[in-house]
């Protein structure tokens, strides 16, 4: 089956669609009774029934809504409905057959020391998540006695559901769904979600295929420009609630140690508009622009020229578009670039510290290229060398060292856009850096600790997979990095988007993971470079930004399954 047919299949199957319930503000927790999706709006206290095939939304507790305000979890088992509110868990017996037709009578089950965020029930066992403690508590359904407890897999507010021997957890901050062994709490694998802020999840058996669909609800706010004709400032930036329910597709590859999640077919164009600021006259100019890379999560289906033809070269195993100019003069006009059709997917590597013990040695060619200062990393300065030592302390495990370095940099730096990229010693002294400067500091500290790493970029598609077939423009370019694990390969790590909390516990969502909207161009090579008479020109000699303006556009054409 072609990818185009897969896209059409997803559009025509009424169960594989984005659900947009009516009149809701913030949904927490979901469960199915047959084909009826039951969820709760914590802002209004509405217990809702939502039809996943047409968005129809029905309030099941119209006379009791106030009693359910601030409820944040929902589960269903054996005709009983379970809820969490504040620190307590409640249940309503014998209601599933008559839900919506009679008054609910919540009965107290258990009270925690801190807020109970969500609940799930399977046979005689009740699972309750609590962010404040960082735990998932396990109780006996018949007597309310605690059986055991597990560490919660993420750092955000978590919602849970059970499928047979599996406990599934979504974390609002981590943008991740975890599959755990419900008996031991061990994480089997994790999956990045295509949208941010997941607040509930539930499985449903697709009546058309007989396969389970994992639905995830996302509750968030989005900015928009409000037009108020009665105001002296009629165009006002404000926020509105944005709630949707979407099937999460995933593919776990245990042999290669990663999971893939919802894919998208994306059209990306990169165009340079000649706009020489100074009088220049360049002869025999070659202008190279990297093309999207081939990776486990990204596939370049096709590429075509824009404005003028190009030839292709291979650099470090990556495809490069080569544009040739016999001459380039000051104030010369022109447009050139490429348009590519790309498959992109979310990826999350499932490595644990024990997986990287007793590694083979780093190959000599990697030591010569990825452990040296080859990009103004100030690795010989005292402040950078001291930071490299402080960052890892006495840690010896490779993964823990990398994570310690990341968290150290997050502690030391705050995000800010700079007019240029300064070297790591200046960035550490200043305490503020752009994404490129975060990458520079991370590269320096990692390499000084014997960890091979390289820069990756260059753009992120605006993360709106529901806005399809319309032009989308990124606000900025973006770079992140990859580190090399001998015997495993290159593994990604974001530069700064997870620096969310002031000296707090940082999310792990993009540590060894990338969301679908990251587009990989130029892995350890210059994304864009110039040659004159066959000789590479350093970017400081002739800044590309003084020769041309770039224009980047994305268009999301459709959704693809997680497995390529």
N, C-alpha and C positions, 0 to 999 in steps of 0.2 A: 504494500500500500504506500503510495506517495505521501509526502508531507502535506501537500495540498489537500489530499483526500482525508488525512488525519484531522486537519483543521476543520474541514467541512463536517466530519463525523462528530467532533466536539460541539459544533454549533447546532447540529440537528438532534443530538441526544438531549432530550429535555431535562435529564438529570445531571448533565455535565455543563452547567451554565452558572454564571454569576447571579446570585440571588440578591435582590435589593428590596428588603422588607419595607413596608410603608409605615411612616410615622414613628420610627424608633430612634432612640437617642444613644444608648450604650447597652449592648447585649453581652451577657456573661453566662457561659455554660450552655450546652445544648444536649438534647437527647431525642431519640426517635421512638414513637409508638406506631409501629407499622410504617406507613409512609408519611406520618404526621411529624413534622419537626417542632419540638417544644423548646422554648428558650425563655429567658427572662430579661426585661429591660430594667436595669438597676436604678435608672434615673426616675422613671415613672412608676415602677413597681408592677408593670404589666407582665403577666404570664401570657406568653404568645404562642399561637400555632401558626406556622408559616408553611405555605405550599412552595416547595422548591422548584416546581415546574412553571409557576406563573407569578410568584412574589406575593400572592394573596396573604394578608396578615389579619389575624383575628385575636382579639383580647379575650382570654379565657376567665379572667377574674375581674370583671368590670366593677363589681361592688366591693372588692377587697384590695384594690391596687395599693392603697396606702400601707397596708400591712406588709407588702413585699418590697417596698422601697429600700434600696441599698442591699438587696440580695445579690450575691455575686457568684453563686454556683448552683448547678442544677444536675440532678441525676435521676434515673428511673430504673426500678427493678421490681419485678413481681407485683405489678399493679400499685406500687408505692412510688410517690414523688418525694425526692429529697432536695433540700435547699440549704444554703449557708447564708447567714445574715449576722453582721458584726462578729462576735466571737463564737457563735453557736451554730450547731447543725440541727435541722428540723426535718421531720418526715410527715407525709400525709398518706394514710393507708387507703387502699381500695379505691383509687381515684382514676386510674388510667382509662377504664371503660367509660367513665362518666365525666371525664375532665371537660370542664366548660359548661356543665349542666347543673352542677350543684356546688354549694359553698365548701371551701377547703378548710380543714381543721388541722393546722400545723401542730405537731407534738415535738417536744424537746427531746433530742437524742444525746448530745454531748456539748460541753462548753470548753473552749481552749483558753489559754492565758492571753492569746493575741488573736487578731481577726482571722477567721476561717475563710479562705478565699474560694474554695471550690470543693465539690464532693462527687464521688463516683462509687457505685455499688455493684458488686458481683457476688451472687449467692449469699453467703453468710458474712461477707467482708465489706467494710466501709472504708474508703480512702478519703482523707481530708488534707488539702494542701494549706500551708501557712507560710507566707513569705517572711514574716517577721522572725520566725525561728529557722527558716531555711530548710524546713522538713516537710515530709508527707507522712501523716500519722495513719496507722492502720488499726481499725477497731472491729470488734465482734458485733455484728448487726443485732444479735439477739439480746445481749446484756450491756452493750456500750463499753466493755472493757477494752483497753488498749492492748493490742497484740504485739506490735512492733512499730518501728518508724524507719523511714529512708531519708537520705539526704536528697533535697530537691536538686534537679540537674542544672537549673539556671539561677539567675539572680533577681528576676522580675516577678511580677504577680503571675501565678501559674493556674491554669485550669486543666482538669483531668477527665479522662474517660477510660473505660476498660473494654477490651475485646479479648474474651477468653483468657489466655494466660499472659496477656500483655497489658501493661498500664501505659497509656498514652498521655503525654503532658505537652501543653503549649505554653510558652513563656512570652509575655508581652514585650519585655525588654530585649530578650535574646533573638526575637523574630525567628523562633525555632520551635519545631515539634520534635519531641523525644519519644522513642519507643523503648520501654523498660520492661524487664521481667517483673511481673507483679508480685512474685513470691520473694524475690531477693532485692529488688530495687536496682539491679544492675542495668546500665544503659546498653541496649543492643546496638542502636544507631540513632542518629539525629538528622533532621531535614530542615533546611532553610525554607521559610515561607515566602511566597512571591510578594505579599503585601506586609506592611509593618503593623505591629501591635495586635497580634492574635489574642483573642479573649475567650475562646471557647472552641470545642471540637467534638465531633460525634461521627460514628460510622453508620452507614446505611447501605443495605443490600440493593443494588441497582436492579429493578425488576426487568429491565430489558436485556441485561447481560449476565445477571447472577453474581457479579463481582461486587466486593465492598468498595464504597466510595467514602473517603475521609473528607468530611466537610469541616472547614475552619471558618469561624466568624472573626471579622476584623472591625474593631470599634476605635474610631480616631476622629480627629478634627482636621479640616482642611481650610487654608486661607482662601479668601475670595474678595473681590472688590465689590462693595455694596454701593449701589446708586441711590443716594438720598437727596431728592430734589428740594427738600425743605431745609437742608443744611447749607451753611456758607461754604463748606467743603463737601460737595456732593459725592465725591468718590472716596470711600473710606475702606481701609483694610480691616477686615474682621474675619471671624471664624465660624464655621458651621459643622454640625455633626456629620460624620460620614461612616455609615455602617454597611457592610456587605458580607455575604457568605459565599465561599468559593471552594470548589473541590481541590484538595491538595493531592497532586500526583507525585509519586516518588519511586525511585529505583535504587535499590541497595546492591552494591557490588562488593561482596565481602572479600573476594580475591584481590581486588585492587584497593580496597580499603576506603571507599568513598560512597556517598549517596548523591544522586541527582534529583532535582525537583523541577516543578513546572517550567517548561521551555517556551520560548517565544521566537517567532520568526520576525526578524528586525531588519529594516532597510536603513543603512547608515550612509550618509554622504559626507565626505571631507573635501572642502573646496578652498583653494587659496585665490584671493583676489589681489592682483598686483597693485601695490600702492606705495611705490618707492618714495620715502621721505626725503632722501638726499639725491643729489646728482651722482649716479653711478653708471658705470659702463663695464659690464662683465661679459667676457667672451668664453665660449665653450663651457657653459654652465650646466651642470647636472644637479637636478633637484630631486632628492629621494624622500619618499613618504612611505612609512611602513603600512602594510595591509593587515587586516585582522588575522590573528594567529590561529593555528589549529591546536586545540587542547581537548582534554577529556570532556569539557563542558561547552566548548565553542567550536563551531564548524562554519567555515567560509564556503557558502554554496556557489556564489558567483560574484564577479566584480567587473565593472565597466568604467571606461574613462569618461570624464566630464571636461569639456572645453578643449582639450587637446589630447592626442594619443600618448600612451606610455608603454614602455617595455618593462618586463619583470626581471628582477634579479633575486638571488637567494643570499641572505646574509645570516650567518649563524643558524641556518635551517629555517629562516623565516622569509616570507615573501615581501618584496619591496617594489613599489611602483617608481619607475625612473622616468622623469620628464627631462627632456633635453632642450636647451635654448642655445642657438648659435650665438646670440648676444642678448643682453638685457640692459636697457638704457633707463635713465631717470625718467620718471613720469610715464613710463610705458604701461599700457593697460593690458588686462588679460585675466582670464579665469581658467583654472585648471585644477584637476583633482580626480577623485574616484567615488563611485557609488557601489556599495557592497550589500549583498543579501546574506545575513548571518543567522545561524541558529545559536541561541544563548540559553543556558540553563543555570539554575542554582547548583552549587556544589559544596559539599561538606566532607572533609576528610575525617576518618574515624580513628586516628592514631591516638594511642595512650602512651604515657611515659615508659611503661614496661616494654612497649613495642620498639623502642629506639635504644635499648641497652645493647652492648656488645656489637656496635655497628662496625662495618668494614671501614678502612681508612679513606679519607677524602682523596680522590684521584689527583695526581700532581697537576694536571692541567686546570683543575678547579682551584687548587691552591694558588696557582700563578695568576689567575684572573679574578677570582671572587673573594680573595682574602687580602687584597692590596688596595691602596688608596689610588684609584684611577679616575676619581671624579671630584677632586677638591673636598675630600672628607675630613681634612684636618686631623688625621689619625695619629700624628706625631705630637700633637699639642697636649699640654699637661691636663687641661680641663677635660678633654675627650678621653684620655687614657684613664684618668681617675674615675670618670663616669662609667667606663667599661668595667672597672673592677667593682665599684659600688653596686652596679646593677645586678650582678649575679651572686655576690657574696660567696658562700661556700658551695653553691649548687653545682652539681656535676652532670645531671641528666640533661640531654640536649633539648628536649621539649620544654622542660622547666626553665632552663637557662633562657631560651628564646622568649618565653612568656614573662619571665622576670625582667628581661630587658624592655619588652614592650610596656609593661606596667610602670617601670622606672621612668621611661620617656613620657608616658602619660602623666605621671606625677609631676615631672619637672616642667612640662610645656603646657601652654594654653594655645588654642587655635586662633590664628589671626592671619589675614591676607597681607602679604608683603609685596612691595613693588618689584623685588628681585629675590632670588634664592641666595641666602647667605650660607657660609660653611658652618658645620656643626658646632665649632667652638663659639662662634658669635651667637648662634641660636640658643645654645645652652646658657650663655651669659645673659641673654635678653629674656629668656623664659617664654617667648611667644614664637610660633612658627606656622607657616602654611603647610599644606599636605606634602609638598616637595621637600620642605625643610624637616618635617617629621621623618620622612624617608631617609634624608641624609644622615640624621642623627642615628636612626635605627641601623642603617648600613654600617656606619662607623663602629658602633658598639658591638654589633654582631660579628663583624669581621675581626675586630681586635680580640674577640673571644673564640676565634677559630671556626666561626659558622659561616659557610659560604652563602651569599645572598646577592640578589640583583633587583634592579628597578623594573617595574611593570606599569603600564598605563594603557590608554591615555584618557579615556572618557567614560562617563557613566550615562547611559540612556536615562532620561527622566523616569523615575520609578512609578509609572502609571500604566500598568498592563491592561487596565480596563479602557484606556483612551486609545483606541485602535484606529488606524488608517487616517490619522491627522498628524501634521508636522509637530515634532517636539524638539525643543532646543535646550541643550545643557547650559547651565549658568557659567560653569568653569570647566577647565580641563582637570584631570585628577591622576595621581600616581599612587601606587602602593608597591609592595615588594613580594618576592618569593625567597624562601630559604631552601637549601638543598639538604636532604637527608640521604646519606650514602645507603644504597640498597633499596631506597624507596623512590626518590626523585624530587622534583621541585614541588613545593607546597606553598600556597598563597597566604599572605597576612596583610590585612588592611593597615594603612598608615595612621589615620587619626579619627575616623568616624565614630569609634567606640570610646573615645575620650569624653564620656558623657558626665561623669561624676567626679567632683572635686576630691581627689585622693580616696576614692572609694573602691569597691569591688567592681571591676570593669567587666562588661559582657565578653563572651567568647564567641559570639555569632560569626564574626569575620576573622577569627583566629583559625587558620586552616580551612577557610571557607570564603566563597564569593557569592554574592547575590546574582540573580540572572541579569541585572542591568549593568554589571561591569563588562566592558568590552576590552579585550586584551589585544593591544597593539604594541609591538616593540618590547620584547622580553630581554632585558639586558643589552639592548642596542638603542641607538638614537632613533627616536620616532621620526624625526625629520632632520635632514642634513644636506649640505651643499658641497659639491666638488667643483673646482676650477682647474681645467686642464688635467683632470684625472687625480687631483690632489684634494684631500678632505680639508675643508675650511672650518676652523674652530668657530663656535657660535659667538665668541667674544669679538672675533675679527669682523664678521658680517652677521649681525643679528637678523634672523629670519623675520622677526617682528617688524623690522624697519623696511623690509622689502614687500611684505604682503599682509593682508588681513585674512584670518581664517574664518570659515563659515561651516558650522557643524549642524547637521539635522538628522533626526531619527524619525522613523515611522514604524510603529508596531503593527504588523500585518496579521497576526493571529497567534493562537496558543498551540503549543506542541506537547506531546507526551514527554514525561521525564526521561524515558529510555530512548536513546537515539535510534 
